[in-house]
Amino acid sequence: MAKKLIKWAIWLIVIAAVVVAGIKVISNKKAALAKIPTAKIYGIVASTQIAEKSSIQLTVPYLAEVKSDSDVEIASKVTSRVDMIVPSGTLVKRGDVIVRLDAAELLAKKKGLQLKISEVKNQIKAKYADLKNLKRVHEHTGELLASQVIPRDKYDTRV
Protein backbone atom coordinates (compact mmCIF):
# COMPACT_ATOMS: atom_id res chain seq x y z
CA MET A 1 0.00 0.00 0.00
CA ALA A 2 2.87 2.27 0.63
CA LYS A 3 3.94 1.82 -2.97
CA LYS A 4 0.54 2.89 -4.18
CA LEU A 5 0.64 5.98 -2.02
CA ILE A 6 4.07 6.91 -3.39
CA LYS A 7 2.80 6.49 -6.96
CA TRP A 8 -0.16 8.78 -6.27
CA ALA A 9 2.07 11.37 -4.72
CA ILE A 10 4.43 11.37 -7.73
CA TRP A 11 1.49 11.76 -10.09
CA LEU A 12 0.14 14.70 -8.15
CA ILE A 13 3.54 16.38 -8.10
CA VAL A 14 3.92 15.92 -11.90
CA ILE A 15 0.43 17.30 -12.58
CA ALA A 16 1.04 20.28 -10.27
CA ALA A 17 4.35 20.99 -12.04
CA VAL A 18 2.65 20.89 -15.49
CA VAL A 19 -0.10 23.27 -14.32
CA VAL A 20 2.43 25.70 -12.78
CA ALA A 21 4.55 25.60 -16.00
CA GLY A 22 1.42 26.27 -18.14
CA ILE A 23 0.41 29.24 -16.02
CA LYS A 24 3.97 30.62 -16.21
CA VAL A 25 4.01 30.30 -20.07
CA ILE A 26 0.60 32.01 -20.43
CA SER A 27 1.63 34.91 -18.16
CA ASN A 28 4.89 35.37 -20.15
CA LYS A 29 2.92 35.52 -23.44
CA LYS A 30 0.51 38.09 -21.98
CA ALA A 31 3.45 40.23 -20.83
CA ALA A 32 5.07 39.99 -24.30
CA LEU A 33 1.81 41.02 -25.99
CA ALA A 34 1.41 43.94 -23.58
CA LYS A 35 4.87 45.26 -24.56
CA ILE A 36 3.90 45.44 -28.31
CA PRO A 37 2.97 49.03 -29.17
CA THR A 38 -0.51 49.71 -30.50
CA ALA A 39 -0.94 50.17 -34.25
CA LYS A 40 -0.84 53.71 -35.61
CA ILE A 41 -3.91 54.98 -37.40
CA TYR A 42 -3.25 56.54 -40.77
CA GLY A 43 -5.78 58.56 -42.70
CA ILE A 44 -6.88 57.09 -46.03
CA VAL A 45 -8.02 59.28 -48.90
CA ALA A 46 -10.77 57.58 -50.91
CA SER A 47 -12.67 58.98 -53.86
CA THR A 48 -16.41 58.77 -53.72
CA GLN A 49 -19.02 58.63 -56.43
CA ILE A 50 -22.73 59.00 -56.44
CA ALA A 51 -24.55 55.93 -57.73
CA GLU A 52 -27.08 56.55 -60.47
CA LYS A 53 -29.28 54.22 -62.44
CA SER A 54 -28.52 53.78 -66.18
CA SER A 55 -28.36 51.10 -68.83
CA ILE A 56 -25.06 49.58 -69.94
CA GLN A 57 -23.99 47.72 -73.03
CA LEU A 58 -21.67 44.77 -72.56
CA THR A 59 -19.24 44.16 -75.43
CA VAL A 60 -16.77 41.34 -75.71
CA PRO A 61 -13.75 41.67 -78.04
CA TYR A 62 -13.80 38.49 -80.18
CA LEU A 63 -12.74 37.87 -83.77
CA ALA A 64 -15.72 36.65 -85.74
CA GLU A 65 -17.17 36.40 -89.21
CA VAL A 66 -20.69 37.66 -89.76
CA LYS A 67 -22.80 35.67 -92.19
CA SER A 68 -26.03 36.89 -93.67
CA ASP A 69 -29.05 34.63 -94.01
CA SER A 70 -29.30 35.66 -97.65
CA ASP A 71 -25.71 34.68 -98.51
CA VAL A 72 -25.33 31.52 -100.55
CA GLU A 73 -22.31 29.23 -100.73
CA ILE A 74 -21.30 28.06 -104.19
CA ALA A 75 -18.92 25.28 -105.17
CA SER A 76 -17.20 24.24 -108.38
CA LYS A 77 -16.70 20.70 -109.66
CA VAL A 78 -13.17 21.60 -110.77
CA THR A 79 -10.28 23.17 -108.94
CA SER A 80 -9.33 26.50 -110.44
CA ARG A 81 -8.38 30.08 -109.60
CA VAL A 82 -11.18 32.64 -109.30
CA ASP A 83 -10.87 35.44 -111.87
CA MET A 84 -13.97 37.41 -110.85
CA ILE A 85 -16.67 37.18 -108.19
CA VAL A 86 -19.73 39.37 -107.66
CA PRO A 87 -19.58 41.18 -104.28
CA SER A 88 -21.92 40.05 -101.51
CA GLY A 89 -25.18 41.97 -101.49
CA THR A 90 -25.29 42.52 -105.26
CA LEU A 91 -28.67 41.79 -106.83
CA VAL A 92 -28.39 39.15 -109.55
CA LYS A 93 -30.86 37.69 -112.00
CA ARG A 94 -31.12 34.27 -113.56
CA GLY A 95 -28.35 33.83 -116.09
CA ASP A 96 -26.04 36.48 -114.60
CA VAL A 97 -22.39 35.49 -114.21
CA ILE A 98 -21.54 35.54 -110.50
CA VAL A 99 -18.15 33.80 -110.62
CA ARG A 100 -15.62 33.43 -113.42
CA LEU A 101 -12.95 30.76 -113.02
CA ASP A 102 -9.56 30.68 -114.76
CA ALA A 103 -10.03 28.12 -117.53
CA ALA A 104 -6.45 28.07 -118.89
CA GLU A 105 -5.64 24.69 -117.33
CA LEU A 106 -8.93 23.15 -118.48
CA LEU A 107 -8.42 24.49 -122.02
CA ALA A 108 -4.93 22.99 -122.10
CA LYS A 109 -6.34 19.62 -121.01
CA LYS A 110 -9.06 19.89 -123.66
CA LYS A 111 -6.47 20.63 -126.38
CA GLY A 112 -4.35 17.68 -125.22
CA LEU A 113 -7.37 15.36 -125.41
CA GLN A 114 -8.28 16.67 -128.88
CA LEU A 115 -4.73 15.93 -130.04
CA LYS A 116 -5.02 12.39 -128.66
CA ILE A 117 -8.36 11.92 -130.44
CA SER A 118 -6.91 13.08 -133.77
CA GLU A 119 -3.90 10.78 -133.24
CA VAL A 120 -6.19 7.78 -132.62
CA LYS A 121 -8.27 8.71 -135.71
CA ASN A 122 -5.08 8.75 -137.81
CA GLN A 123 -4.11 5.35 -136.40
CA ILE A 124 -7.57 4.00 -137.34
CA LYS A 125 -7.18 5.36 -140.90
CA ALA A 126 -3.76 3.68 -141.16
CA LYS A 127 -5.23 0.36 -139.94
CA TYR A 128 -8.06 0.64 -142.52
CA ALA A 129 -5.47 1.25 -145.24
CA ASP A 130 -3.50 -1.81 -144.04
CA LEU A 131 -6.70 -3.88 -144.00
CA LYS A 132 -7.59 -2.75 -147.53
CA ASN A 133 -4.09 -3.64 -148.73
CA LEU A 134 -4.22 -7.07 -147.03
CA LYS A 135 -7.62 -7.80 -148.61
CA ARG A 136 -6.23 -6.91 -152.07
CA VAL A 137 -3.16 -9.12 -151.51
CA HIS A 138 -5.41 -11.96 -150.28
CA GLU A 139 -7.64 -11.71 -153.37
CA HIS A 140 -4.59 -11.63 -155.65
CA THR A 141 -3.08 -14.67 -153.88
CA GLY A 142 -6.44 -16.46 -154.20
CA GLU A 143 -6.43 -15.75 -157.95
CA LEU A 144 -2.86 -17.07 -158.22
CA LEU A 145 -3.90 -20.26 -156.36
CA ALA A 146 -6.94 -20.70 -158.61
CA SER A 147 -4.80 -20.44 -161.74
CA GLN A 148 -2.30 -22.83 -160.07
CA VAL A 149 0.58 -20.37 -160.28
CA ILE A 150 1.44 -20.86 -156.60
CA PRO A 151 1.10 -24.03 -154.50
CA ARG A 152 -1.42 -24.39 -151.65
CA ASP A 153 1.23 -24.15 -148.84
CA LYS A 154 2.40 -20.77 -150.26
CA TYR A 155 -1.22 -19.56 -150.17
CA ASP A 156 -1.63 -20.71 -146.55
CA THR A 157 1.53 -18.88 -145.40
CA ARG A 158 0.51 -15.62 -147.09
CA VAL A 159 -2.82 -15.56 -145.32
Contacts in CASP RR format, 6 or more apart in sequence:
PFRMAT RR
TARGET T0000
AUTHOR 0000-0000-0000
METHOD contacts of the structure
MODEL  1
MAKKLIKWAIWLIVIAAVVVAGIKVISNKKAALAKIPTAKIYGIVASTQI
AEKSSIQLTVPYLAEVKSDSDVEIASKVTSRVDMIVPSGTLVKRGDVIVR
LDAAELLAKKKGLQLKISEVKNQIKAKYADLKNLKRVHEHTGELLASQVI
PRDKYDTRV
68 88 0 8 1.000
68 89 0 8 1.000
70 89 0 8 1.000
71 88 0 8 1.000
74 98 0 8 1.000
74 99 0 8 1.000
76 99 0 8 1.000
76 101 0 8 1.000
78 101 0 8 1.000
78 106 0 8 1.000
80 101 0 8 1.000
80 102 0 8 1.000
80 103 0 8 1.000
80 105 0 8 1.000
80 106 0 8 1.000
81 101 0 8 1.000
81 102 0 8 1.000
82 99 0 8 1.000
82 100 0 8 1.000
82 101 0 8 1.000
82 102 0 8 1.000
83 100 0 8 1.000
83 101 0 8 1.000
83 102 0 8 1.000
84 97 0 8 1.000
84 99 0 8 1.000
84 100 0 8 1.000
85 98 0 8 1.000
85 99 0 8 1.000
85 100 0 8 1.000
86 92 0 8 1.000
86 96 0 8 1.000
86 97 0 8 1.000
86 98 0 8 1.000
86 99 0 8 1.000
92 98 0 8 1.000
137 158 0 8 1.000
138 158 0 8 1.000
138 159 0 8 1.000
141 150 0 8 1.000
141 155 0 8 1.000
141 158 0 8 1.000
141 159 0 8 1.000
142 155 0 8 1.000
144 150 0 8 1.000
144 155 0 8 1.000
145 152 0 8 1.000
145 155 0 8 1.000
END
